[in-house]
């Protein structure tokens, strides 16, 4: 699941999708802990047209402003993974690409479930739409603020 949470002067804004595609390649030690001495790779794609708020008018305007025909997806490429708290929390360093702009970002990923079959993890980042060339709309009586939060829930299945 990928969700964005923003705000306006009138009400909160929210859109989410369960349509994600990607992979995480990490060697595991016998106790299922990631072997961070080995190379770690990961890639995630979020299809912007699948980010929906439940309000078709908001969705249409958001997709128009993002220009989903030209920029159909948001991508995350994992560069580094550092242990913060063993088997519970990791610091990710990623390249985030959106609307033709790539930014290096850091954020924590909390592992909420880990077993022989895979893992489940959650993360959250504070971002600013202007960093990706997207100025928030100002419509009579409505001001959307540029800061927003992106939340991610990953469920990874172990493949041998």
N, C-alpha and C positions, 0 to 999 in steps of 0.2 A: 504494500500500500504506500502510495505517495500522496501527501496532502500539502496544500499551501493555506496559510491563515494570514489574512491581511485585515486592514481596518479602514474605515472611512469616518467622516464626521457624523454619519447617521447610524451606522450599524457595522458589526463585524462581517468580514468576507471569508468564505471558505470554499475550497474546491478540492476534490480528491479523485484518485483512480486506483484500481487494482490491476491495471494493465501495465505491467513492467516486464522488461526483458533484460537478461544479463547473466553474469556468472561471477563467481568468486573462486579463485584458485589459491589454496593454502595447504601446506603440508601439516598434518596433525601428528602430535606426539601420541604415545600409547594411552595417555589419560584424556585424549580428545582436545588438549590445549594446542592452539596454533603454534607451530614451530616458526618463530619470527626470525630465526637465523637463515631460513630458506626464503627464496623470492616469493612475494605475494602479488597476485594480480587480480584485478576485478574491473568489471565494466557494467554499467547499468544504463538503460534507456527508458525514458518516460515519454509517452506519446501525448503531446500537449492537447490534442483534440479530445483525448479521453479524460482530461481533467475537467470535471463537471461539478457545478455548484448546486444543481437542482433547480436553478432558475434559467430557463432557456435564453432569456434576453441578456442576462449577465454573461452567460457562456458565449453567446454569439459575439458580443462586444469584446470580451477578453480574447477570444480566438482571433478576431479581426485585428486587434491592437498588437498581439504577439506576431501576427502574420504567419499562421500555421502552414500556409501553402509553401512559404519560403523556409520556415524554421519549424519543421514538424515535431522535433523532439528535444528533450533536455537529456544530456548525457553526463555521467559521472565516471571518471577513470581513476581507479585507486592507484596512488603513487607509493604510499607508505602506510604501514599499520604498526602502531606502537602500543605496548601493553601499559595500561594505567592501573588496572586492578585485575589480577589473574582470574581468567575464566568469566569475568563479569563486565569489564569496561575496557575499550580500546580507543585510541586516538587515531582517526583516519586523516590522511592528507590526500586530497583528491584534486583533479582538474574538473571543474564544473563548466559545461558548455551550454549556453542558452542564447538564442538569437544571434549566432555568429560571433559571440564573445566567450572567451575561455578565461576563467579566474581560478587561481589556486586557493583552495579553502581547507580549513581544518575543522573537525568536529568529532565529538565522542559518539561511539556506538556501544550501547548497552546490550549485552547478551542476556536474554531472558530465558532461553531454553537451549540446552546443549546435551546431545546424547550421541549414540553410535549412528543414528540415522541422519543427523543434521543439526542445524541451529536456527534459532529465531533471535532477531536483534532489532533494536529500535534506535533511531537517532533523530536529532533536531538541530537545525541551523537557523541563525538570524541572517537575513540577506536584505539587499536593497535593489529594487528593480532598476534604478538608474545606473547601477554598475553594469547592466546588460543592455543599455541603450533604450530602456522602456520607461518613458515618463508617465506617471500616473495621470488618469483623466481628471479633468476639472469640468464638471457639468453644473449648470445652474443649481445651486443649493447642495451639491454633492462634491466633496473633496475626498479622493482616495489617497491614502498616504503611501509613500514609496517603500517603507520598511515592511517586511513580512517574514513569517517563519515557515520553513519547509520541514515537514516531518516524514520520516521514512520508517517503514516496518518491512524487514526482510525475512523471508523464510527460505533457507537454503537446504537442499537435500544433498546428502553425502553421496558421491559417486566414486567408486574405487577404480 
